[in-house]
Amino acid sequence: MVLHKKMYIGGELVAGQSRLDVVNPATEERVATVAAAGFADVETALEAARAAAPGWAATPVAERQRWMLKLRDAVIASEDMLRDCIHQEMGKPWGGTQEDFDLLERSLKFYAEEAQRLHDETLRDRDGTHEHRIVYEPMGVAVAYLAWNFPLLNLAYKIAPAMAAGCPVIIRPSAATPVSAYAVGALCHRIGLPAGVVNILTTDGYGPSDALAASTIPNLITLIGSTNTGRHLMKVGATSIKKFSMELGGNAPVLVYRDADLDLAADIVTTVKFNNAGQICVTPNRVFVERAVYDAFRDKVVARAKAVKVGFDKQADILTGPMIDGRAWTRVKGLIDEAVEAGARLLAGGDRPEGLAKGHFLAPTVLDGVTPEMQIYKTEIFGPVVSLIPFDDREAVLARANDGEEGGLASYIFTADLALAEQVAARLRYGEVQINGVKYDIYLPHGGIGQSGIGHDCSRLALNDYLVVKRISRGLT
């Protein structure tokens, strides 16, 4: 069955100026036809958000909370439908859709509670002549651009803090995966959310998409996407003074020391790397392994890679689904082939999995002998490929871990020496350092350093991106 989905603009479900087909990359079959916004639709959404801004900002926090929890109740009641949207539009394994769904439900609850904790602050006047208050107010209209790799999780990271802070938001999901976002728009319509508070639309082409950022109406542009996209939107958005909050690309290093729990390290590296077909911004890219344990660790990673189940079957326990489209598949395959041609060894995978003739599937891949000159070392792979690199010099490997323009988001350390781990963590230039484990949740800050972004998703810190700070001082008589 082919789904037909409308945009959600100004409190109404809208057919839009054009249509886009959504294709399941696992089956290469059309699963939905969705409305797509042209320039006129974009302008309608911007005006709807602007019109909603004063009223939503003035809405008491308790009432905003009620709307957020009402939407959460609708989300919970629609779990199977929402998860199936992701399953079909991404070809994501059914088990993998649970994380997307859970983060949306938890995010609405978390930020509804966090909004209640926002209070004015007082500052002591050193001369005793004035009274000072710090007041937090809504930033205004927000435009949120979402990546396709976690359709509901990425939406959750934006819709909930915006609503909690009192900011109307225009959410632009990727044209590759708009179905689940549009389903959330239908839920907003069903519960009667005040018009313009949330608007959800994808765009037909870059022009209408850029028009959202180029408009002088938004006060905040927020993005989950690549570093190049971030640079582009900052340039396009320079028509007025705006705030930017961006979670961008990464080239995550892993440091495995000789005293590490190798099974734990191999489990985490392969699970995080091969989940979602490696299409995760925090997934390990360059795995540096101390030479004394390199061979043992390599063998463990290869064995796990070869055991990974790949495919598209709602009833099966599958870890790795397809790449998002043929272009992504060709790009990652090209990185693998280029590395092998330059001297890397292919230890597992490297091509289409056996028995999967249809769909954009790439077998879990392990490369050995990757060097800094190779493109696969320099770039964010965004595919199911582990690059293994031995090291001898602990000082030199830190410099290598920190090199490259696309670093700065996530990094991993495995060692039994906690003093060493803390020393290394202090020197890694990454917004997140994971030691002997991996943990992500809505209450934990998520953000990068340098070219990997500004601002934060998740945690109470995300609210800061949607708020302005005002000082009110009164003379004492």
ABEGO torsion letter per residue (X at the ends): XBBBBBBBBGGBBBAEABBBBBBBAAAGBBABBBBBBBAAAAAAAAAAAAAAAAAAAABBAAAAAAAAAAAAAAAAAAAAAAAAAAAAAAGBBAAAAAAAAAAAAAAAAAAAAAAAABBBBBBBBAAGABBBBBBBBBAEBBBBBBBAABAAAAAAAAAAAAAAAGBBBBBBBBAABAAAAAAAAAAAAAAGBBBGABBBBBBBEAAAAAAAAABAABABBBBBBBAAAAAAAAAAAAABBBBBBBBBBBBBBBBBBAABBAAAAAAAAAAAAABGGGBBAABBABBBBBAAAAAAAAAAAAAAAAABBBEBBAABBBABBBBABAAAAAAAAAAAAAAAAAGBBBABEGBBBBGBABEBBBBBBBBBGBBAABAAAABBAGBBBBBBBBBABAAAAAAAAABEAABGABBBBBBABAAAAAAAAAABBBABBBBGEBBBBAABBBBBBEAAEBEBBEEAAAAAAABBBBBBBBBBX
